[in-house]
Amino acid sequence: MHKKATDVIRICAAAGLLLLTGLVAAASPFARPGPDAAAIFGVVGQQKGDVHPVTVVAINGREIVPRDTFWVEPGHYTFRVRPAIVNPRGLKAMRGRTRQASDLNIIELDVEAGKTYYLGARTTGEDRSRPYSVEVYRIVDTDH
């Protein structure tokens, strides 16, 4: 191949890669940490009663690399989570198969900039079809 043709191919490939990177970044639901973003935490730290950690696996119907901590722009979001429930109190009688409601791992949330939202799965042990509920168990102002 001629040097000019090789250079043109390289330039076109680089431009295409740059365009693709820009499209992926534009479609990303994530934001940089800061006062203009909201923090989402699925980690509990020390166990808070019957609240268990969750990992977010989809945002607004779009699957993501699972994560338990991230920042988003203010707005309305639908998060699908995967709870990490180990040895829940009150669920011993619920061993075996349990039917799960289709919306069990979904939470809709309006988030504001400058706030941290802590998500968790609270075990109830009262209903076989809903052994836990996903909820925001704490909201705090973020210190930046």
C-alpha positions in Angstrom: 0.0 0.0 0.0 1.1 3.5 -0.6 2.2 5.7 2.3 -0.6 8.2 1.6 -3.3 5.5 1.6 -2.0 4.1 4.9 -2.0 7.6 6.5 -5.6 8.2 5.3 -6.7 4.9 6.8 -5.0 5.7 10.1 -6.6 9.1 10.2 -10.0 7.7 9.4 -9.6 5.0 12.1 -8.6 7.5 14.7 -11.5 9.8 13.8 -13.9 6.9 14.0 -12.5 5.8 17.4 -12.8 9.4 18.7 -16.4 9.7 17.5 -17.3 6.3 19.1 -15.7 7.4 22.4 -17.7 10.6 22.3 -20.9 8.8 21.7 -20.3 6.3 24.5 -19.4 9.2 26.9 -22.5 11.2 25.8 -24.8 8.1 26.5 -23.2 7.4 29.9 -25.5 8.1 32.9 -22.5 8.8 35.1 -21.1 12.2 36.2 -17.9 13.3 37.8 -18.0 13.6 41.6 -18.7 17.2 42.7 -21.3 19.7 43.9 -23.2 19.4 40.6 -23.8 15.6 40.9 -25.6 13.2 43.2 -23.8 10.3 44.8 -25.4 6.9 44.9 -24.1 4.4 47.4 -25.3 0.8 47.6 -22.9 -0.1 50.4 -24.1 -0.3 53.9 -20.8 -0.4 55.8 -21.9 -1.7 59.2 -25.2 -3.7 58.9 -28.1 -1.4 59.7 -30.7 -3.6 61.2 -32.4 -5.5 58.3 -30.8 -3.3 55.5 -28.4 -5.2 53.2 -26.1 -3.8 50.5 -27.1 -3.7 46.8 -25.2 -3.4 43.6 -26.7 -1.4 40.7 -26.8 -3.4 37.5 -29.0 -1.2 35.3 -29.9 2.5 35.0 -33.0 3.6 33.1 -33.3 0.1 31.6 -29.7 0.1 30.3 -27.4 -2.5 31.8 -24.2 -1.3 33.2 -21.0 -2.8 34.7 -22.3 -3.6 38.2 -21.2 -1.0 40.8 -22.2 0.0 44.3 -20.9 3.6 44.3 -21.2 6.2 41.5 -22.3 9.8 40.7 -25.1 10.9 38.4 -26.5 14.2 37.1 -29.6 15.5 38.9 -32.8 14.0 37.5 -35.2 11.0 37.6 -33.7 7.5 37.4 -34.8 4.0 37.5 -32.2 1.7 39.1 -32.3 -2.1 38.9 -30.2 -3.6 41.7 -28.8 -7.0 42.8 -29.1 -7.3 46.6 -26.4 -9.0 48.7 -28.5 -10.6 51.4 -26.8 -13.1 53.7 -28.4 -14.7 56.7 -31.4 -12.4 56.9 -33.3 -12.3 60.2 -36.9 -13.5 60.0 -36.6 -15.4 56.8 -35.7 -18.9 58.1 -39.2 -20.1 57.4 -38.8 -18.9 53.8 -36.2 -21.5 52.7 -36.7 -23.0 49.3 -38.2 -21.4 46.2 -39.9 -18.1 46.7 -41.8 -16.3 44.0 -40.5 -12.9 43.3 -42.4 -9.9 42.0 -41.1 -8.6 38.7 -40.4 -5.2 40.2 -38.7 -6.4 43.3 -35.2 -5.1 42.3 -36.4 -1.8 40.9 -36.3 1.6 42.5 -37.3 4.9 41.0 -35.6 8.0 42.4 -35.5 11.7 41.8 -31.9 12.8 42.8 -30.7 16.3 43.5 -27.1 17.7 43.2 -25.1 17.9 46.4 -26.8 14.9 48.0 -25.8 11.3 48.7 -28.4 8.6 48.4 -27.9 5.3 50.3 -29.7 2.4 48.7 -30.3 -0.9 50.4 -32.5 -4.1 50.5 -34.6 -4.2 53.6 -35.7 -7.7 54.6 -39.2 -8.0 55.9 -39.9 -11.8 56.1 -43.6 -11.2 55.9 -44.5 -12.0 52.2 -43.0 -15.0 50.2 -43.3 -13.0 47.0 -41.6 -9.9 48.4 -39.0 -11.1 51.0 -37.3 -7.7 50.8 -37.8 -4.2 49.5 -35.3 -1.9 47.8 -35.3 1.5 49.3 -33.4 4.7 50.0 -32.6 4.3 53.7 -30.7 7.5 54.1 -30.1 10.9 52.3 -27.4 13.3 53.4 -26.0 16.5 52.1 -22.7 15.9 50.4 -19.7 17.8 51.7 -17.4 18.9 48.9 
